[in-house]
Amino acid sequence: MIKRVAAMPDDAVPASVRNAVAGIAVVPPGLLVLLGGNCSGCGEPVSDRGRGSGPRYDETGHGDGCPVLAAAAAGWDAGRPAPG
């Protein structure tokens, strides 16, 4: 299972996920690698685009009433970084 792996330009792509990105070993300039997993709270497949606009906008795919998304959003609103 792949869980939220991100790599920025010029970063090494973790060997465990290279097959999912056509075998690329290093992220090319201007691109990023972002893979999601299933949420532990709602079980839905979630993609996380990173910390930018807050979990409500950056984490797509959560089910209605997801407790993990609710906790991450509350932390964001309170000025705390999201866990994990």
N, C-alpha and C positions, 0 to 999 in steps of 0.2 A: 504494500500500500504506500502511496506517495502522499505526504502531508505537507502542504504549504512550503514549497521550495521556491526561493527567488534568487536570481543571480542578475547582476547588473553588467553593463558593457565591460569587457576585459576581465570579468570574473571567470573563474573555472566553474564549469557546470558539474555538479556532483555526479560521480560515476553511476550512482544508483538511479538517476533519472535521465541519463543520456539517451537511452532508447526512445524516450518520449519526445525528444527534441532532435530527432534525426541524427543522433550520434555526435552532435556538436560538443566539443570539449571546452571551448572558450566562447563566451557570449560575444558576438560581433558588435562593433560600434553601432550605436543608434538603436539597439534592440535590448530586450531583457527577457529572461526566462521566468515564467511565473506559472506554477502548477498548484492546483487546489486538492482538497480531499473532502471526505465527508465530515460534517459537523458532529461533534460528540453530543451536542444538545438536542438537535432535531433530526439528525441522520441524513440530512439533505446534502447533495454535492455542492460545495462552496468554493468560489474563487475569491482570493484575497489579492487586491491590487496594491497592497501596501498602505502605509500610513500617509494619508493625504487629506482626505475630506472627512474622515471619521468612519467608524465601522458600518454605520447605516448605509453609506454610499460605497465604501471600499470593499465590503464583503458581500458579494452577490450570491444568491441562491438559498439563503436561510429560509426555513419554514416559518409560517405565521406563528407568532408567540414564542419564538426560539429563546430559551433562557441564556444560552451562550451569547447570542447577539445582544440581548437586553443588557447583560452584565458588561459586555465590551462597550456598548453605547453609553451606559451610565458612567463607566470609568472615563470615557472620552469627554463626556459632558462635565465631569468633575475635574478634568485636567490631568487625569492619570493615564499613563500608557496602557494599551490593551495587553492582557497577559499573552504569553507565548509568542 
